[in-house]
Amino acid sequence: MENIVNTKKKICFIEPPIEFLRNLTDPPFPLMYLAAVAEKQGWQAEIVHMITLQDRLLDADIYAVTSSSPQWPTTLRLRERLNNEFPEKWKIYGGSHISACPDDFKPSEYNAAIIGEGEIMLERILNDPNMLLSGKILGVPVKNLDTIPFPARHLIDWSKYNREIRWYNTFLSNAVSIITSRGCPYNCIFCSSHCVFGRRVRFRSIENVVTEIKEVINALGYRGFNFHDDTFCVNRSRTLWMCHEFSKLGIVWRCLTRADSVDREILMAMRDSGCKEIIIGMESGSQKILDLLRKGVTVEQNLKAMKLIKEFMQLKVSVIVGSPGESWETINETKELLKQCKPDLWQVSTFTPLPGSDAWNHPEKFGLKILTRDLNQYQMVWKDLGVVVVETEEMTKAEIERATEDMTTFLKEL
């Protein structure tokens, strides 16, 4: 590889395509953070959000690719193009897949991989790119999130994206992604976010979050915000104080949280500060399934939270079909719960154990049979966008497919 110290410095960050998606909702949020770090170090940064592998790429000194597990096969094909078109340039990757499966790194594919959080290690690499000769590089967790520069949103063509905040059918604002914390203390068997961010929650200061929101309003004119925190309300007193500050800003927003983290006071504060939608990972109406998933909540808590949320804002629920222990009996329990509190919005997924999750590593612990580990098949949000990749002790692949379609039809008609 050519030594790029003291030469023109340009880094191209790439989000590989997810081939079944053609409509872009959100820009590649993690890459905006990394691009901001690069600019702070004096590098010229570019972000390319690919729709196809043939999308245009400009010449750069380093190509940095992020990859989730469903993107992994495409990431490997992208390597062939990069090596053909830019054979003498550095190619590195990071993201959730290589962090969950570091043994998947092969120097013949990319020069180096960053495992875990990337900001601190990227800063070091950009100061000494020859660090990339070491191959696998362990990322460094960011202890103080306030030290990270705000995402480089100025590198994004926002006209390509369609994230909106709505109040039922009324458009309120275009929206940008934002995050106030990293890490999740919970232990769901299908999740692998801990491979990147760990299980200890780290918080940005409220002052830092508010400053970023004001910057977005001034720079983009957007007043809509889509919070990416794994569990927005995990710290109750902090959430109440944050809502107090948000109420001064005239913003509208949505977030994801857990049923056991909300109550009437906190929902009232969220509503009064502009929250229009809360997403709850309800997953199932069966306590047996929730326990096997290690959700740490009860069916009663889910129902109580859902009813409370609907008093104050829109309720969106996530439902998983085909979890360990799933049967037609538990499917019917989920339907009965949904009848008691009809959600305003919903998403049906088939159970898909992501690499790095406990269900991926030890499916036998949960009475689960993984039918394929071909990640080309791991695009799972709705049945017609992916395939069922597991069977339970009670349900075959065909039955899970039928149950997914049945649950989708049920929610459409509810």
DRENDO-1510 file (C-alpha; in Angstrom, 1 decimal, always signed):
<recs>
REC; n; res; u; v; w
REC; 1; MET; +0.0; +0.0; +0.0 .
REC; 2; GLU; +1.2; +3.5; -0.7 .
REC; 3; ASN; +2.2; +5.6; +2.2 .
REC; 4; ILE; -0.3; +8.5; +2.4 .
REC; 5; VAL; +1.3; +10.5; +5.2 .
REC; 6; ASN; +2.0; +14.1; +4.0 .
REC; 7; THR; -0.1; +13.6; +0.8 .
REC; 8; LYS; -3.6; +14.8; +0.0 .
REC; 9; LYS; -5.9; +13.1; +2.5 .
REC; 10; LYS; -9.3; +12.0; +1.5 .
REC; 11; ILE; -11.5; +9.3; +3.1 .
REC; 12; CYS; -14.6; +7.8; +1.5 .
REC; 13; PHE; -17.1; +6.3; +3.9 .
REC; 14; ILE; -19.4; +3.7; +2.3 .
REC; 15; GLU; -22.8; +2.2; +3.3 .
REC; 16; PRO; -23.2; -0.9; +1.1 .
REC; 17; PRO; -26.6; -1.5; -0.5 .
REC; 18; ILE; -29.4; -3.6; +1.0 .
REC; 19; GLU; -30.5; -4.9; -2.3 .
REC; 20; PHE; -34.2; -5.3; -1.6 .
REC; 21; LEU; -34.5; -1.7; -0.5 .
REC; 22; ARG; -34.8; +1.1; -3.0 .
REC; 23; ASN; -36.4; +3.8; -0.9 .
REC; 24; LEU; -34.1; +5.5; +1.5 .
REC; 25; THR; -35.5; +6.5; +4.9 .
REC; 26; ASP; -32.5; +7.5; +6.9 .
REC; 27; PRO; -28.9; +8.4; +5.9 .
REC; 28; PRO; -26.0; +6.3; +7.3 .
REC; 29; PHE; -26.0; +7.8; +10.8 .
REC; 30; PRO; -22.8; +6.0; +12.2 .
REC; 31; LEU; -20.8; +7.1; +9.2 .
REC; 32; MET; -21.8; +10.8; +9.8 .
REC; 33; TYR; -20.1; +10.5; +13.2 .
REC; 34; LEU; -17.0; +8.9; +11.7 .
REC; 35; ALA; -16.9; +11.5; +8.9 .
REC; 36; ALA; -17.0; +14.3; +11.6 .
REC; 37; VAL; -14.0; +12.7; +13.3 .
REC; 38; ALA; -12.1; +12.6; +10.0 .
REC; 39; GLU; -12.8; +16.3; +9.3 .
REC; 40; LYS; -11.7; +17.2; +12.7 .
REC; 41; GLN; -8.4; +15.5; +11.9 .
REC; 42; GLY; -8.0; +17.6; +8.8 .
REC; 43; TRP; -9.1; +15.0; +6.3 .
REC; 44; GLN; -11.6; +15.5; +3.4 .
REC; 45; ALA; -14.5; +13.2; +4.0 .
REC; 46; GLU; -17.2; +11.9; +1.7 .
REC; 47; ILE; -20.2; +9.6; +2.5 .
REC; 48; VAL; -21.6; +7.3; -0.2 .
REC; 49; HIS; -24.9; +5.6; +0.6 .
REC; 50; MET; -25.1; +3.0; -2.2 .
REC; 51; ILE; -28.3; +1.9; -3.8 .
REC; 52; THR; -26.5; -0.6; -6.0 .
REC; 53; LEU; -23.0; -1.9; -6.2 .
REC; 54; GLN; -22.5; +0.1; -9.4 .
REC; 55; ASP; -23.0; +3.5; -7.8 .
REC; 56; ARG; -20.3; +6.0; -8.5 .
REC; 57; LEU; -17.2; +6.1; -6.3 .
REC; 58; LEU; -14.7; +8.9; -6.4 .
REC; 59; ASP; -10.9; +8.5; -5.8 .
REC; 60; ALA; -9.8; +8.6; -2.2 .
REC; 61; ASP; -6.9; +7.6; -0.1 .
REC; 62; ILE; -8.9; +5.3; +2.3 .
REC; 63; TYR; -12.2; +3.6; +1.7 .
REC; 64; ALA; -14.0; +2.8; +4.9 .
REC; 65; VAL; -17.0; +0.5; +4.7 .
REC; 66; THR; -19.6; -0.2; +7.4 .
REC; 67; SER; -21.6; -3.5; +7.4 .
REC; 68; SER; -24.4; -5.0; +9.3 .
REC; 69; SER; -24.8; -8.8; +9.0 .
REC; 70; PRO; -27.5; -8.7; +6.3 .
REC; 71; GLN; -25.1; -6.4; +4.3 .
REC; 72; TRP; -22.1; -8.7; +4.8 .
REC; 73; PRO; -22.4; -10.7; +1.5 .
REC; 74; THR; -22.7; -7.4; -0.4 .
REC; 75; THR; -19.7; -6.0; +1.5 .
REC; 76; LEU; -17.6; -8.8; +0.3 .
REC; 77; ARG; -18.7; -8.2; -3.3 .
REC; 78; LEU; -17.9; -4.5; -2.9 .
REC; 79; ARG; -14.4; -5.5; -2.0 .
REC; 80; GLU; -13.9; -6.9; -5.5 .
REC; 81; ARG; -14.9; -3.7; -7.1 .
REC; 82; LEU; -12.7; -1.6; -4.7 .
REC; 83; ASN; -9.7; -3.8; -5.4 .
REC; 84; ASN; -10.3; -3.6; -9.2 .
REC; 85; GLU; -10.8; +0.1; -9.4 .
REC; 86; PHE; -8.5; +1.3; -6.5 .
REC; 87; PRO; -5.9; -1.5; -6.1 .
REC; 88; GLU; -3.3; +0.6; -4.3 .
REC; 89; LYS; -5.7; +2.3; -1.8 .
REC; 90; TRP; -6.4; +1.3; +1.8 .
REC; 91; LYS; -9.7; -0.5; +2.4 .
REC; 92; ILE; -11.1; -1.0; +5.9 .
REC; 93; TYR; -14.4; -2.0; +7.3 .
REC; 94; GLY; -16.2; -1.9; +10.6 .
REC; 95; GLY; -19.7; -2.1; +11.9 .
REC; 96; SER; -21.9; -4.6; +13.7 .
REC; 97; HIS; -21.1; -7.7; +11.7 .
REC; 98; ILE; -17.3; -7.7; +12.0 .
REC; 99; SER; -17.7; -6.7; +15.6 .
REC; 100; ALA; -19.9; -9.7; +16.3 .
REC; 101; CYS; -17.8; -12.1; +14.1 .
REC; 102; PRO; -14.2; -10.9; +14.2 .
REC; 103; ASP; -13.0; -14.2; +12.8 .
REC; 104; ASP; -14.7; -13.3; +9.5 .
REC; 105; PHE; -11.9; -10.8; +8.8 .
REC; 106; LYS; -9.6; -11.9; +6.0 .
REC; 107; PRO; -6.7; -9.7; +4.9 .
REC; 108; SER; -7.3; -10.8; +1.3 .
REC; 109; GLU; -10.7; -9.1; +1.4 .
REC; 110; TYR; -9.9; -5.8; +3.2 .
REC; 111; ASN; -6.7; -4.4; +4.6 .
REC; 112; ALA; -8.0; -4.0; +8.1 .
REC; 113; ALA; -11.1; -4.2; +10.3 .
REC; 114; ILE; -12.1; -2.1; +13.3 .
REC; 115; ILE; -13.9; -4.1; +15.9 .
REC; 116; GLY; -16.4; -2.3; +18.2 .
REC; 117; GLU; -16.7; +1.5; +18.4 .
REC; 118; GLY; -14.7; +3.3; +15.8 .
REC; 119; GLU; -14.3; +7.0; +16.6 .
REC; 120; ILE; -11.3; +6.9; +18.8 .
REC; 121; MET; -9.5; +4.3; +16.8 .
REC; 122; LEU; -10.3; +6.1; +13.5 .
REC; 123; GLU; -8.7; +9.2; +14.9 .
REC; 124; ARG; -5.5; +7.3; +15.7 .
REC; 125; ILE; -5.5; +5.6; +12.2 .
REC; 126; LEU; -5.9; +8.9; +10.4 .
REC; 127; ASN; -2.9; +10.3; +12.3 .
REC; 128; ASP; -0.9; +7.2; +11.3 .
REC; 129; PRO; -2.5; +5.3; +8.5 .
REC; 130; ASN; +0.2; +2.7; +8.5 .
REC; 131; MET; -1.6; +1.3; +11.6 .
REC; 132; LEU; -3.8; -0.4; +9.0 .
REC; 133; LEU; -0.9; -2.9; +8.4 .
REC; 134; SER; -1.9; -4.6; +11.7 .
REC; 135; GLY; -5.1; -6.1; +10.2 .
REC; 136; LYS; -7.7; -6.5; +13.0 .
REC; 137; ILE; -7.9; -3.5; +15.2 .
REC; 138; LEU; -9.8; -3.4; +18.4 .
REC; 139; GLY; -12.0; -0.3; +18.8 .
REC; 140; VAL; -11.9; +1.8; +21.9 .
REC; 141; PRO; -15.2; +2.5; +23.8 .
REC; 142; VAL; -15.9; +6.2; +24.1 .
REC; 143; LYS; -16.1; +7.0; +27.8 .
REC; 144; ASN; -17.3; +10.6; +27.4 .
REC; 145; LEU; -19.8; +10.8; +24.5 .
REC; 146; ASP; -19.7; +14.6; +24.7 .
REC; 147; THR; -16.2; +14.5; +23.2 .
REC; 148; ILE; -17.4; +13.2; +19.9 .
REC; 149; PRO; -18.0; +15.9; +17.2 .
REC; 150; PHE; -21.6; +16.1; +16.1 .
REC; 151; PRO; -22.5; +14.0; +13.0 .
REC; 152; ALA; -21.3; +15.5; +9.7 .
REC; 153; ARG; -24.8; +16.2; +8.4 .
REC; 154; HIS; -23.5; +18.7; +5.9 .
REC; 155; LEU; -22.2; +15.8; +3.8 .
REC; 156; ILE; -25.7; +14.4; +3.2 .
REC; 157; ASP; -28.1; +15.2; +0.4 .
REC; 158; TRP; -31.2; +15.3; +2.5 .
REC; 159; SER; -33.5; +15.3; -0.5 .
REC; 160; LYS; -32.8; +11.6; -1.0 .
REC; 161; TYR; -34.3; +10.6; +2.4 .
REC; 162; ASN; -38.0; +10.4; +3.5 .
REC; 163; ARG; -37.9; +10.2; +7.3 .
REC; 164; GLU; -40.8; +12.2; +8.6 .
REC; 165; ILE; -42.6; +12.9; +11.9 .
REC; 166; ARG; -46.4; +12.6; +11.5 .
REC; 167; TRP; -49.3; +13.0; +13.7 .
REC; 168; TYR; -51.5; +10.3; +12.3 .
REC; 169; ASN; -52.0; +11.5; +8.7 .
REC; 170; THR; -50.7; +15.0; +9.2 .
REC; 171; PHE; -47.1; +15.7; +8.2 .
REC; 172; LEU; -45.3; +17.7; +10.9 .
REC; 173; SER; -41.6; +17.8; +9.8 .
REC; 174; ASN; -38.8; +16.0; +8.0 .
REC; 175; ALA; -36.6; +14.3; +10.6 .
REC; 176; VAL; -33.0; +13.5; +11.3 .
REC; 177; SER; -31.4; +10.7; +13.3 .
REC; 178; ILE; -30.0; +11.5; +16.7 .
REC; 179; ILE; -28.8; +9.5; +19.7 .
REC; 180; THR; -28.4; +10.5; +23.4 .
REC; 181; SER; -26.9; +7.3; +24.8 .
REC; 182; ARG; -25.0; +4.2; +23.8 .
REC; 183; GLY; -25.2; +0.7; +25.2 .
REC; 184; CYS; -28.1; -1.5; +26.3 .
REC; 185; PRO; -28.3; -3.2; +29.8 .
REC; 186; TYR; -30.7; -5.8; +28.7 .
REC; 187; ASN; -30.1; -9.3; +27.4 .
REC; 188; CYS; -32.5; -10.2; +24.6 .
REC; 189; ILE; -31.4; -13.4; +22.9 .
REC; 190; PHE; -31.8; -12.1; +19.3 .
REC; 191; CYS; -29.9; -8.8; +19.7 .
REC; 192; SER; -26.2; -8.2; +19.0 .
REC; 193; SER; -25.8; -4.5; +19.7 .
REC; 194; HIS; -23.7; -5.3; +22.7 .
REC; 195; CYS; -21.0; -6.4; +20.4 .
REC; 196; VAL; -20.4; -2.8; +19.3 .
REC; 197; PHE; -21.6; -0.7; +22.3 .
REC; 198; GLY; -21.5; -3.0; +25.3 .
REC; 199; ARG; -24.1; -3.5; +28.0 .
REC; 200; ARG; -23.3; -0.5; +30.1 .
REC; 201; VAL; -25.3; +2.6; +29.2 .
REC; 202; ARG; -23.3; +5.8; +28.6 .
REC; 203; PHE; -25.1; +9.1; +28.3 .
REC; 204; ARG; -24.4; +12.3; +26.6 .
REC; 205; SER; -25.0; +15.4; +28.7 .
REC; 206; ILE; -28.4; +17.0; +28.2 .
REC; 207; GLU; -26.6; +20.3; +27.3 .
REC; 208; ASN; -24.7; +18.5; +24.6 .
REC; 209; VAL; -27.9; +17.0; +23.1 .
REC; 210; VAL; -29.7; +20.3; +23.2 .
REC; 211; THR; -26.8; +22.1; +21.4 .
REC; 212; GLU; -26.9; +19.5; +18.6 .
REC; 213; ILE; -30.6; +19.9; +18.2 .
REC; 214; LYS; -30.3; +23.7; +17.9 .
REC; 215; GLU; -27.5; +23.2; +15.3 .
REC; 216; VAL; -29.8; +20.9; +13.2 .
REC; 217; ILE; -32.6; +23.5; +13.4 .
REC; 218; ASN; -30.3; +26.3; +12.3 .
REC; 219; ALA; -28.5; +24.3; +9.6 .
REC; 220; LEU; -31.3; +22.3; +8.1 .
REC; 221; GLY; -34.5; +23.9; +9.2 .
REC; 222; TYR; -35.7; +20.6; +10.4 .
REC; 223; ARG; -37.6; +20.3; +13.7 .
REC; 224; GLY; -38.2; +16.6; +13.6 .
REC; 225; PHE; -35.9; +14.1; +15.4 .
REC; 226; ASN; -35.8; +10.3; +15.3 .
REC; 227; PHE; -34.0; +9.1; +18.4 .
REC; 228; HIS; -31.9; +5.9; +18.0 .
REC; 229; ASP; -31.3; +5.1; +21.6 .
REC; 230; ASP; -31.9; +1.4; +22.3 .
REC; 231; THR; -34.1; +2.4; +25.3 .
REC; 232; PHE; -34.8; +6.1; +25.4 .
REC; 233; CYS; -36.3; +6.1; +28.9 .
REC; 234; VAL; -33.8; +3.9; +30.6 .
REC; 235; ASN; -32.9; +6.7; +33.1 .
REC; 236; ARG; -36.2; +8.2; +34.4 .
REC; 237; SER; -34.9; +11.4; +36.0 .
REC; 238; ARG; -32.7; +12.1; +33.0 .
REC; 239; THR; -35.6; +11.6; +30.6 .
REC; 240; LEU; -37.8; +14.0; +32.6 .
REC; 241; TRP; -35.1; +16.7; +32.6 .
REC; 242; MET; -34.4; +16.2; +28.9 .
REC; 243; CYS; -38.1; +16.6; +28.1 .
REC; 244; HIS; -38.1; +19.8; +30.2 .
REC; 245; GLU; -35.3; +21.2; +27.9 .
REC; 246; PHE; -36.9; +19.8; +24.7 .
REC; 247; SER; -40.2; +21.7; +25.5 .
REC; 248; LYS; -38.3; +25.0; +25.0 .
REC; 249; LEU; -37.2; +24.0; +21.4 .
REC; 250; GLY; -40.5; +23.6; +19.5 .
REC; 251; ILE; -39.5; +20.2; +18.1 .
REC; 252; VAL; -41.4; +16.9; +17.3 .
REC; 253; TRP; -39.9; +13.5; +17.8 .
REC; 254; ARG; -40.2; +9.7; +18.1 .
REC; 255; CYS; -38.3; +7.1; +20.0 .
REC; 256; LEU; -38.0; +3.5; +21.0 .
REC; 257; THR; -38.4; +2.3; +24.6 .
REC; 258; ARG; -39.4; -0.5; +26.9 .
REC; 259; ALA; -42.8; -1.1; +28.5 .
REC; 260; ASP; -41.3; -1.1; +32.0 .
REC; 261; SER; -39.7; +2.3; +31.6 .
REC; 262; VAL; -42.8; +4.5; +31.1 .
REC; 263; ASP; -45.5; +5.8; +33.4 .
REC; 264; ARG; -48.1; +8.5; +33.2 .
REC; 265; GLU; -45.8; +11.3; +34.4 .
REC; 266; ILE; -43.0; +10.5; +32.0 .
REC; 267; LEU; -45.4; +10.1; +29.1 .
REC; 268; MET; -47.0; +13.4; +29.9 .
REC; 269; ALA; -43.6; +15.1; +29.9 .
REC; 270; MET; -42.7; +13.4; +26.6 .
REC; 271; ARG; -45.9; +14.6; +25.0 .
REC; 272; ASP; -45.5; +18.1; +26.2 .
REC; 273; SER; -42.0; +18.2; +24.8 .
REC; 274; GLY; -43.1; +17.2; +21.3 .
REC; 275; CYS; -43.0; +13.4; +21.3 .
REC; 276; LYS; -45.5; +12.1; +18.7 .
REC; 277; GLU; -44.7; +8.4; +18.5 .
REC; 278; ILE; -43.3; +5.7; +20.8 .
REC; 279; ILE; -42.2; +2.3; +19.5 .
REC; 280; ILE; -42.5; -0.6; +21.9 .
REC; 281; GLY; -40.9; -4.0; +21.3 .
REC; 282; MET; -43.9; -5.9; +22.4 .
REC; 283; GLU; -42.7; -9.0; +20.4 .
REC; 284; SER; -45.4; -11.4; +21.8 .
REC; 285; GLY; -48.5; -11.7; +23.8 .
REC; 286; SER; -47.3; -15.0; +25.4 .
REC; 287; GLN; -45.4; -14.8; +28.7 .
REC; 288; LYS; -43.7; -18.1; +27.7 .
REC; 289; ILE; -42.2; -16.4; +24.6 .
REC; 290; LEU; -41.2; -13.2; +26.4 .
REC; 291; ASP; -39.3; -15.3; +29.0 .
REC; 292; LEU; -37.5; -17.3; +26.4 .
REC; 293; LEU; -36.6; -14.1; +24.6 .
REC; 294; ARG; -35.2; -12.8; +27.9 .
REC; 295; LYS; -37.2; -9.6; +27.5 .
REC; 296; GLY; -37.5; -9.0; +31.2 .
REC; 297; VAL; -41.1; -7.7; +31.0 .
REC; 298; THR; -44.5; -9.3; +31.5 .
REC; 299; VAL; -47.5; -9.4; +29.2 .
REC; 300; GLU; -49.3; -7.2; +31.7 .
REC; 301; GLN; -46.6; -4.6; +31.6 .
REC; 302; ASN; -46.7; -4.5; +27.9 .
REC; 303; LEU; -50.5; -4.1; +27.9 .
REC; 304; LYS; -50.4; -1.4; +30.5 .
REC; 305; ALA; -47.7; +0.6; +28.7 .
REC; 306; MET; -49.5; +0.3; +25.4 .
REC; 307; LYS; -52.8; +1.6; +26.8 .
REC; 308; LEU; -50.9; +4.5; +28.5 .
REC; 309; ILE; -49.0; +5.5; +25.4 .
REC; 310; LYS; -52.1; +5.7; +23.4 .
REC; 311; GLU; -53.5; +8.2; +25.8 .
REC; 312; PHE; -50.7; +10.6; +24.9 .
REC; 313; MET; -49.2; +9.8; +21.5 .
REC; 314; GLN; -49.1; +7.3; +18.6 .
REC; 315; LEU; -48.3; +3.8; +19.5 .
REC; 316; LYS; -46.2; +1.6; +17.2 .
REC; 317; VAL; -45.5; -2.0; +18.2 .
REC; 318; SER; -43.0; -4.5; +17.0 .
REC; 319; VAL; -44.2; -8.1; +16.8 .
REC; 320; ILE; -42.0; -11.1; +16.2 .
REC; 321; VAL; -43.3; -14.4; +14.7 .
REC; 322; GLY; -41.4; -17.6; +15.0 .
REC; 323; SER; -39.5; -17.0; +18.3 .
REC; 324; PRO; -38.3; -20.0; +20.4 .
REC; 325; GLY; -41.3; -21.7; +21.8 .
REC; 326; GLU; -43.7; -20.2; +19.2 .
REC; 327; SER; -46.8; -22.3; +18.4 .
REC; 328; TRP; -50.3; -21.5; +17.1 .
REC; 329; GLU; -51.4; -21.2; +20.7 .
REC; 330; THR; -48.8; -18.4; +21.4 .
REC; 331; ILE; -49.7; -16.7; +18.1 .
REC; 332; ASN; -53.3; -16.6; +19.2 .
REC; 333; GLU; -52.2; -15.1; +22.6 .
REC; 334; THR; -50.4; -12.3; +20.7 .
REC; 335; LYS; -53.6; -11.6; +18.7 .
REC; 336; GLU; -55.7; -11.5; +21.9 .
REC; 337; LEU; -53.3; -8.9; +23.4 .
REC; 338; LEU; -53.4; -6.8; +20.3 .
REC; 339; LYS; -57.2; -6.8; +20.4 .
REC; 340; GLN; -57.1; -5.3; +23.9 .
REC; 341; CYS; -55.0; -2.4; +22.7 .
REC; 342; LYS; -55.0; -1.7; +18.9 .
REC; 343; PRO; -51.7; -0.1; +17.9 .
REC; 344; ASP; -51.7; +2.9; +15.6 .
REC; 345; LEU; -48.7; +1.5; +13.7 .
REC; 346; TRP; -47.0; -1.9; +13.7 .
REC; 347; GLN; -44.2; -4.0; +12.3 .
REC; 348; VAL; -44.2; -7.7; +11.9 .
REC; 349; SER; -40.8; -9.5; +11.8 .
REC; 350; THR; -39.8; -13.2; +11.6 .
REC; 351; PHE; -37.5; -14.3; +14.3 .
REC; 352; THR; -33.9; -13.9; +12.9 .
REC; 353; PRO; -31.0; -14.6; +15.2 .
REC; 354; LEU; -28.3; -12.0; +14.3 .
REC; 355; PRO; -24.6; -13.1; +14.4 .
REC; 356; GLY; -23.2; -12.4; +17.9 .
REC; 357; SER; -26.6; -12.9; +19.6 .
REC; 358; ASP; -27.1; -15.8; +22.1 .
REC; 359; ALA; -29.7; -17.4; +19.8 .
REC; 360; TRP; -27.1; -17.4; +16.9 .
REC; 361; ASN; -24.3; -18.8; +19.1 .
REC; 362; HIS; -26.4; -21.4; +21.1 .
REC; 363; PRO; -29.7; -22.1; +19.3 .
REC; 364; GLU; -30.0; -25.5; +21.0 .
REC; 365; LYS; -30.4; -23.7; +24.4 .
REC; 366; PHE; -33.7; -22.3; +23.1 .
REC; 367; GLY; -35.1; -25.3; +21.2 .
REC; 368; LEU; -34.3; -23.5; +18.0 .
REC; 369; LYS; -33.1; -24.9; +14.7 .
REC; 370; ILE; -31.2; -22.5; +12.4 .
REC; 371; LEU; -32.0; -23.6; +8.9 .
REC; 372; THR; -29.3; -21.5; +7.2 .
REC; 373; ARG; -26.5; -19.3; +8.1 .
REC; 374; ASP; -26.3; -17.8; +4.6 .
REC; 375; LEU; -26.6; -14.1; +5.5 .
REC; 376; ASN; -28.1; -13.3; +2.1 .
REC; 377; GLN; -31.3; -14.7; +3.6 .
REC; 378; TYR; -31.2; -12.6; +6.8 .
REC; 379; GLN; -33.4; -9.7; +5.6 .
REC; 380; MET; -36.4; -10.2; +7.7 .
REC; 381; VAL; -38.6; -7.3; +8.3 .
REC; 382; TRP; -41.6; -8.7; +6.4 .
REC; 383; LYS; -42.0; -12.2; +5.0 .
REC; 384; ASP; -42.0; -10.9; +1.3 .
REC; 385; LEU; -38.7; -9.1; +1.9 .
REC; 386; GLY; -36.8; -12.0; +3.4 .
REC; 387; VAL; -37.1; -15.7; +4.3 .
REC; 388; VAL; -37.7; -17.7; +7.5 .
REC; 389; VAL; -34.3; -19.0; +8.6 .
REC; 390; VAL; -35.4; -20.9; +11.8 .
REC; 391; GLU; -37.8; -23.5; +13.0 .
REC; 392; THR; -39.1; -24.0; +16.5 .
REC; 393; GLU; -39.8; -27.3; +18.3 .
REC; 394; GLU; -43.5; -26.6; +17.6 .
REC; 395; MET; -43.5; -24.9; +14.2 .
REC; 396; THR; -41.9; -25.7; +10.8 .
REC; 397; LYS; -40.6; -23.1; +8.4 .
REC; 398; ALA; -43.8; -23.4; +6.4 .
REC; 399; GLU; -45.9; -22.9; +9.5 .
REC; 400; ILE; -43.9; -19.8; +10.5 .
REC; 401; GLU; -44.3; -18.4; +7.0 .
REC; 402; ARG; -48.0; -18.9; +7.2 .
REC; 403; ALA; -48.2; -17.5; +10.7 .
REC; 404; THR; -46.3; -14.4; +9.6 .
REC; 405; GLU; -48.7; -13.8; +6.8 .
REC; 406; ASP; -51.6; -14.5; +9.1 .
REC; 407; MET; -50.3; -12.0; +11.7 .
REC; 408; THR; -49.8; -9.3; +9.0 .
REC; 409; THR; -53.3; -9.8; +7.7 .
REC; 410; PHE; -54.7; -9.7; +11.2 .
REC; 411; LEU; -53.0; -6.4; +12.0 .
REC; 412; LYS; -54.2; -4.8; +8.7 .
REC; 413; GLU; -57.7; -5.7; +9.6 .
REC; 414; LEU; -57.6; -4.9; +13.3 .
</recs>
